[in-house]
Amino acid sequence: MVESNKPSVLDGLLFPKVFQTFRIAIQPTKLITSFAAIVLICGVGKVMDVSKTVIKAGPGHITELYIYVSDPDALPEYMEANKGNEHRAGVFSTLWHFGSDRFNSSLRSLFQFDLLGIAGNIVQCFEAAEWAARYHSIYTIIFFAVSLAVMSVAGGAVCRVAALQFARGEKPGLTDALLFSTKKFAGFFTAPLVPAGIIIFVGLFISVLGLVGNIPFAGELLIGLCMPLTLFVGALMTVIAIGAVAGFNLMFPTIAYEDSDSFDAMSRSYSYIYAKPWHMGFYSAIAVIYGAICYLFVRLFAFLSLWISRLFLELGVLGGNSKLAVIWHEPTFTDFLGLPVSTSEGWSLVAAGVLTRLFTLAVLGLLASFLISFYFSANAIIYALMRNKVDNTALQDVYVHSVSDETHTHAQNSGLRGGEAVPSE
């Protein structure tokens, strides 16, 4: 039988490539890198929480964050009335508990097919970030800078491994990936900051015009005359802002694929977004839906591992499992941890409960590591698809640094070809 060489209709479709993300994201190198980043970021947050600045008051010690989310206008009065309250919490722990509540709530909404509930929880997470930036600015700036630095190394490494695996089928080691991300650290770190810096720099011209407008008579006229320029600058900042938000996911993959810098990352992400916005939206939507399905599968695997382990542990614990009930609360699909062990229990029970909670947290950390790995891996694939659509670049094209490249470059600079000296013209 002669095989047909006619191209299939599906050969021209690129979106099925997104479904390779799970296989790429589950690789141990990426999970280890992501897990280390989570541990480091959480460790920094815990250390910074030595300074407890978040007010807790009322029944159940409600924090100021919950007041802000429910009614932002009521927060100043709440803070003024409780500024002498001795009950305080750290910013990181406050955001951690709030984010965990919102995530578990979103998970329950997902099972109920409540899309509005999921959207509401996401909005509240953005409101929590706004609260931290407004009322704990210094803490937020420091923590954001540290987190961005950590993710520049870890995210850059994950993107690099994903790019090589998707494009060439290679699986570089952890050391090679980290060496690449540390070498390109400046590019990864500044890529998300460049658009914000440009917007601030351009916006300062409008601010200067506003200052000049304070001059009696002439200032008002000058503002009126310069209004077309002001509107043009405003439109320019809007274009930059939209491109930054929509193209943010392509910045790290650009550097990972091209071995370039932050300006090239910004240029390419903007170019691809504005050239093929519907393709970007389509690929991203597929990645989100597929990622949600994969996460539920991985979470189910983790839950069953915990549940089965505890089930068989129950078979050996005597006394009606009263001891095990204190040490390890039965996990549920939406809540792996349960309540911590009360300090009123014996020291051995408290120690066992703390250790059990730490290992359960490690399982949750691996779940979060999968999400991070999936995010960067999916965006690395999407970048290759967008580059193929816009620039007609082959999916297999990725920068690979080798010793032969250095030798070839050195030979060109020295005027050598084929091992023979070439006289300069």
Sequence and secondary structure as in RCSB ss.txt:
>XXXX:A:sequence
MVESNKPSVLDGLLFPKVFQTFRIAIQPTKLITSFAAIVLICGVGKVMDVSKTVIKAGPGHITELYIYVSDPDAL
PEYMEANKGNEHRAGVFSTLWHFGSDRFNSSLRSLFQFDLLGIAGNIVQCFEAAEWAARYHSIYTIIFFAVSLAV
MSVAGGAVCRVAALQFARGEKPGLTDALLFSTKKFAGFFTAPLVPAGIIIFVGLFISVLGLVGNIPFAGELLIGL
CMPLTLFVGALMTVIAIGAVAGFNLMFPTIAYEDSDSFDAMSRSYSYIYAKPWHMGFYSAIAVIYGAICYLFVRL
FAFLSLWISRLFLELGVLGGNSKLAVIWHEPTFTDFLGLPVSTSEGWSLVAAGVLTRLFTLAVLGLLASFLISFY
FSANAIIYALMRNKVDNTALQDVYVHSVSDETHTHAQNSGLRGGEAVPSE
>XXXX:A:secstr
        GGGG  GGGGGGHHHHHT HHHHHHHHHHHHHHHHHHHHHTTS  EEEETTTTEEHHHHHHH GGGH
HHHHHHTTT   EE HHHHHHHHHHHHHHHHHHHHHTT HHHHHHHHHHHHHHHHHHHHHSHHHHHHHHHHHHHH
HHHHHHHHHHHHHHHHHH     HHHHHHHHHHTHHHHHHTTHHHHHHHHHHHHHHHHHHHHTTSTTHHHHHHHH
THHHHHHHHHHHHHHHHHHHHHGGGHHHHHHHH   HHHHHHHHHHHHHHSHHHHHHHHHHHHHHHHHHHHHHHH
HHHHHHHHHHHHHHHH  STTHHHHHHS    SS SS S   TTS HHHHHHHHHHHHHHHHHHHHHHHHHHHHH
HHHHHHHHHHHHHHHH   TT      HHHHHHHHHHHTTEETTEE    
